[in-house]
Amino acid sequence: MLNLILLLALVLAVVIWFWVKWYKVRNVGKRGEYLLIPCKKNTHELEHMVKSCYWEEFFQPEYYGREIILVQLDKSEINYVSKRLEQDYSIVHCVDITELADFIKRRELKCHEK
């Protein structure tokens, strides 16, 4: 019986730890740092890059977190993948190269208003 209680306490502690880390990554926009990933038609393994960057940011300390911006350099089929990744992960944003400066300015203004 004692073993079961200890196991449940350990599982609960792990779940709480992952929830806290997820919450910190979700609210990463308040820090104002960005990780830019260029996307063009010959970009290979974009999904793998984004997932590894996302999990790297997930396990970083709270003050180190960054947002991931997928910068579309040209019109290609990779844009569909980048839009899908933007929907799957909260800290990933997909932006065209012509709109990058405006996007960053808007994010900084939004962060300063909070």
C-alpha positions in Angstrom: 0.0 0.0 0.0 2.8 2.4 0.9 4.5 1.6 -2.5 1.3 2.6 -4.3 1.0 5.9 -2.5 4.7 6.7 -3.2 4.2 5.8 -6.9 1.1 8.0 -7.1 3.0 10.9 -5.4 5.8 10.6 -7.9 3.5 10.5 -10.9 1.7 13.5 -9.6 5.0 15.4 -9.1 6.1 14.6 -12.7 2.7 15.7 -14.1 2.8 19.0 -12.1 6.4 19.6 -13.3 5.4 19.1 -17.0 2.4 21.3 -16.6 4.5 24.1 -15.0 7.1 23.8 -17.9 4.3 23.9 -20.5 2.7 27.0 -18.9 6.1 28.8 -18.9 6.7 28.0 -22.6 3.1 29.0 -23.5 3.7 32.5 -21.9 7.1 32.9 -23.5 6.0 36.0 -25.5 6.7 38.3 -22.5 10.4 37.9 -22.9 10.8 39.2 -26.4 13.5 36.9 -27.8 13.1 35.1 -31.1 14.6 32.1 -32.9 14.4 32.6 -36.7 14.2 29.6 -39.0 14.3 30.4 -42.7 11.9 28.3 -44.9 12.3 27.9 -48.6 11.6 25.2 -51.1 14.9 23.3 -50.5 14.5 23.3 -46.7 14.7 19.7 -45.6 13.3 18.3 -42.3 11.6 21.5 -41.2 9.3 19.7 -39.0 12.1 17.9 -37.2 14.0 21.2 -36.7 10.9 22.9 -35.2 10.1 20.0 -32.9 13.7 19.9 -31.6 13.8 23.7 -31.1 10.4 23.6 -29.4 11.5 20.9 -26.9 14.8 22.6 -26.3 12.9 25.8 -25.3 10.5 23.6 -23.2 13.3 22.4 -21.0 15.2 25.8 -20.7 14.9 28.0 -17.6 12.0 30.5 -17.7 14.2 33.5 -18.4 15.8 31.8 -21.4 12.7 31.0 -23.4 12.3 32.2 -26.9 9.6 32.3 -29.6 10.2 30.4 -32.8 9.5 32.3 -36.0 9.4 30.4 -39.3 10.4 33.0 -42.0 9.0 32.1 -45.4 11.5 33.2 -48.1 9.6 32.1 -51.2 6.3 30.6 -52.2 6.5 26.8 -52.0 5.0 23.7 -50.6 7.0 24.1 -47.4 4.6 27.0 -46.5 1.9 24.4 -45.8 4.1 22.5 -43.4 5.1 25.8 -41.6 1.4 26.8 -41.2 0.6 23.4 -39.8 3.5 23.7 -37.3 2.2 27.1 -36.3 -1.1 25.6 -35.3 0.4 22.7 -33.5 2.9 24.6 -31.2 2.0 27.7 -29.2 5.4 29.4 -29.5 5.8 28.9 -33.3 4.8 31.6 -35.7 4.9 31.6 -39.5 5.7 35.0 -41.1 6.5 36.0 -44.7 9.9 37.8 -45.1 8.2 41.0 -46.2 6.1 41.1 -43.0 8.9 40.1 -40.5 9.8 43.6 -39.2 6.1 44.5 -38.7 5.5 41.2 -36.9 8.3 41.8 -34.5 7.2 45.4 -33.8 3.7 44.3 -33.1 4.8 41.5 -30.7 7.1 44.0 -28.9 4.3 46.5 -28.5 1.9 43.8 -27.3 4.5 42.6 -24.7 5.0 46.1 -23.4 1.3 46.7 -23.0 1.0 43.7 -20.6 
